[in-house]
Every structure is written in C-alpha cells, then in structure tokens.
Amino acid sequence: MSPGRKPSGPPDEVLVRRSLKGDLRAFTELVDRYKDPVYNLAYRMLRHREDAEDLAQEVFLHVFRALDKFDPEQRFSPWIYRIASNLCLDKLRKNRTVTVSLDTPLVEDRGLYRQIPDPAAGPQEITEVSETRREIQSAIDALPEKYRMIVILRHTRDLAYEEIAEALNLPLGTVKTRLFRARESLRRHLEGQRELGEPEPGEE
C-alpha cells in the first residue's frame, strides 16, 4: 500500500474483526495489503533483502498471534508498524554489521524530494537524478537507528506525527525533535557538512 493511497475493499479494522472471527481470507487480505509496506520498512532499516524478507514474515506471524490484543477501534497501520519497527531494532541490536543499500529516496516533504526521472530527460539529467538518489539514501543510511526509523515512517509510510509516536511508543515531542534533528542532519550531510552529533541534554 503506497503512502497516501487508500486501500480498496473493506477498511483494515473490518478485516481485523473478520479475522478474529476465523475468516482466513480477511487475514490474507490484510497480509496482501501490508506485505510490501512492511518489507520496504524492513529493507530500509536492515538494508539486506533476505533479512527484510525474513523479518516481514516474522512480522505477520506476530500479527497473527497477537491480533486478539489489537483494538479494532484504533488504526491498524500504526500497530503493525510498531511490531515491524520493534523487530527491526531488535535485529539491528543483535547484528550491527549490515550491508549498505542505496535505494529509493524520500517522498517530498519540507525540502526533501523524491527524484523521479522525466521521461523526456536526457542522459545527463537522468545521471544527476540517480546521483541525487544515492546521496539522499546515503544520508539516510548514516542516521542513527532511532532517527532513521522516524524518517522512514514519516516519509515513506506517510504516518502522522501522532501515529509515529504511537508506533514507536514515544512522546509526541520526542518524535518532532528527532525528526527535526534527522532533517537537519540530512541537509548537512547533503551539503558535505558533519553528520548528526550526540543528542543535546534533555532529549528523550
């Protein structure tokens, strides 16, 4: 499910209710709806395709086992992204040696742009766009995990600040502070300046 694109068919919460009543087709529809977003989140954090595939499968296994704990009155997406985020961070804590991947950049937001080649663009323009993509993804990869996760949830999954706070179990102010610091770090990185320093005292 692409950021900002509403799924066709019943809302997530209706599918959850049906799944809880034993409707396996409803659960399969939830999996189909979120398999690509969950994989993409895992891949951007782990930067390794096989690890991302394994983790995505683990996410849906966790979802299946814990579905009865989900409140259908709440939005489903922050809940599943919380599970995926926790598993990604656990994986990174266990294995600090990950492969760097330079892939799809951010969507547009406050000066951070998705660079899509114009079909009529010449070789030079396409090369410049590709280089910009690499630079942006390199800057994202250089972020500390706690900053990188928030950037991914905000810019690739299009979650609101409140939903990110819910997904990561963080105060709303901490989410806003970390996202601001991450954006500033990305800009400094892209401008060839120093990377993100240590958090200032008082940051959660």
C-alpha positions in Angstrom: 0.0 0.0 0.0 1.6 3.2 -1.1 1.8 6.3 1.1 -1.3 8.4 1.0 -3.2 5.8 -1.1 -6.3 4.4 0.5 -6.7 0.7 0.0 -9.6 -0.7 -2.0 -12.0 -3.0 -0.2 -13.1 -3.1 3.4 -11.2 -0.9 6.0 -8.4 -2.6 7.9 -10.4 -2.6 11.1 -13.2 -4.5 9.4 -10.8 -7.1 8.1 -9.4 -7.4 11.7 -12.8 -8.1 13.1 -13.5 -10.7 10.4 -10.0 -12.3 11.1 -10.8 -12.5 14.8 -13.9 -14.5 13.9 -11.8 -17.0 12.0 -12.1 -15.6 8.5 -8.7 -16.5 7.0 -9.5 -14.7 3.7 -9.8 -11.5 5.6 -6.4 -12.0 7.3 -4.9 -12.9 3.9 -6.2 -9.6 2.6 -4.5 -7.8 5.4 -1.3 -9.5 4.6 -1.6 -8.7 0.9 -2.3 -5.1 1.8 0.7 -4.6 4.1 3.3 -7.1 2.8 5.0 -4.5 0.6 5.0 -1.6 3.1 6.3 -3.9 5.8 9.0 -5.3 3.6 10.0 -1.8 2.4 10.3 -0.6 6.0 12.4 -3.6 6.9 14.6 -3.2 3.9 15.3 0.4 4.5 16.3 -0.3 8.1 18.2 -3.6 7.6 19.5 -2.8 4.1 19.6 -6.5 3.2 16.9 -8.2 1.1 16.9 -11.6 2.6 16.9 -10.2 6.1 14.0 -7.9 5.2 12.0 -10.9 3.7 12.6 -13.0 6.8 11.6 -10.1 9.1 8.5 -9.4 7.1 7.4 -13.0 7.5 8.1 -12.7 11.3 6.0 -9.5 11.5 2.9 -11.2 10.1 3.5 -14.2 12.4 3.5 -11.8 15.3 0.4 -10.1 14.0 -1.5 -13.4 13.6 -0.6 -14.4 17.2 -1.4 -11.0 18.7 -4.4 -10.0 16.7 -6.7 -10.5 19.6 -4.8 -7.8 21.5 -5.5 -5.2 18.8 -8.2 -2.7 19.4 -10.3 -2.5 16.2 -11.4 1.0 17.2 -7.9 2.2 16.6 -6.0 2.4 13.3 -4.3 -0.8 12.2 -1.3 0.7 10.4 0.5 2.2 13.4 0.0 -1.1 15.3 1.6 -3.2 12.6 4.4 -0.7 12.0 5.1 -0.8 15.8 5.6 -4.5 15.5 7.8 -4.1 12.4 9.8 -1.3 14.0 10.5 -3.2 17.2 11.6 -6.3 15.3 13.9 -4.2 13.0 15.5 -2.5 16.0 15.9 -5.9 17.8 17.6 -7.3 14.7 19.9 -4.3 14.4 20.9 -4.6 18.1 21.8 -8.3 17.6 23.7 -7.7 14.4 25.4 -4.4 14.0 27.1 -5.4 10.7 24.6 -4.6 7.9 25.0 -4.1 4.2 24.6 -0.6 3.0 22.0 -0.2 0.3 21.4 2.9 -1.8 17.8 2.7 -3.0 14.6 4.7 -3.2 14.8 8.2 -1.6 12.3 10.1 0.4 9.0 11.5 -0.8 8.7 15.3 -0.9 8.5 16.9 2.5 10.0 20.3 3.6 12.8 20.3 1.1 13.4 16.5 0.9 12.4 15.4 -2.5 11.6 12.2 -4.4 13.7 12.4 -7.6 11.7 10.9 -10.5 13.4 11.0 -13.9 11.5 12.9 -16.6 10.7 10.5 -19.5 12.0 13.3 -21.8 15.1 13.9 -19.8 18.4 13.4 -21.4 21.3 11.2 -20.2 22.9 14.0 -18.1 19.6 14.8 -16.3 19.0 11.1 -15.5 22.5 10.7 -14.3 22.1 13.7 -12.0 18.8 12.3 -10.6 20.5 8.9 -9.9 23.3 10.6 -8.1 20.9 12.6 -6.0 19.1 9.4 -5.1 22.3 7.8 -4.0 23.3 10.9 -2.0 19.9 11.0 -0.2 19.9 7.3 0.6 23.5 7.5 1.8 22.5 10.3 4.1 19.6 8.3 5.5 21.8 5.3 6.0 24.2 7.4 8.0 21.5 8.4 10.5 21.4 6.7 13.9 18.7 4.0 14.1 16.3 6.0 16.2 16.4 8.9 13.7 16.3 6.7 10.6 13.2 4.8 11.8 11.3 8.1 12.3 12.3 9.4 8.9 11.2 6.1 7.2 7.8 6.1 9.0 7.2 9.8 8.2 8.5 10.0 4.6 7.9 6.5 3.1 4.9 5.3 5.1 3.4 8.8 5.4 2.4 8.4 9.1 1.3 11.4 11.0 3.5 12.5 14.0 0.9 11.1 16.4 0.9 7.8 14.6 4.7 7.6 14.7 4.6 8.4 18.4 2.0 5.6 18.9 4.0 3.1 16.7 7.3 3.8 18.5 5.8 4.3 21.9 7.4 7.8 22.2 6.2 11.2 23.4 5.0 13.3 20.6 7.5 16.0 21.4 10.4 13.4 21.1 9.1 12.4 17.7 9.1 16.0 16.5 12.5 16.7 18.0 14.1 13.6 16.4 12.5 14.3 13.0 13.8 17.9 13.1 17.3 16.7 14.0 17.2 14.0 11.3 16.2 16.5 8.6 18.9 18.9 9.7 21.4 16.0 9.6 20.3 15.0 6.1 20.7 18.6 4.9 24.2 18.9 6.5 25.2 15.6 5.0 24.0 16.6 1.5 25.8 19.8 1.9 29.0 18.0 2.8 29.0 19.1 6.4 29.4 16.9 9.5 26.9 14.2 10.4 24.5 14.2 13.3 26.2 14.8 16.6 25.2 13.5 20.0 21.7 14.4 21.3 21.6 17.5 23.4 20.9 17.1 27.1 17.2 16.7 27.9 16.3 15.0 24.6 14.4 11.7 25.2 
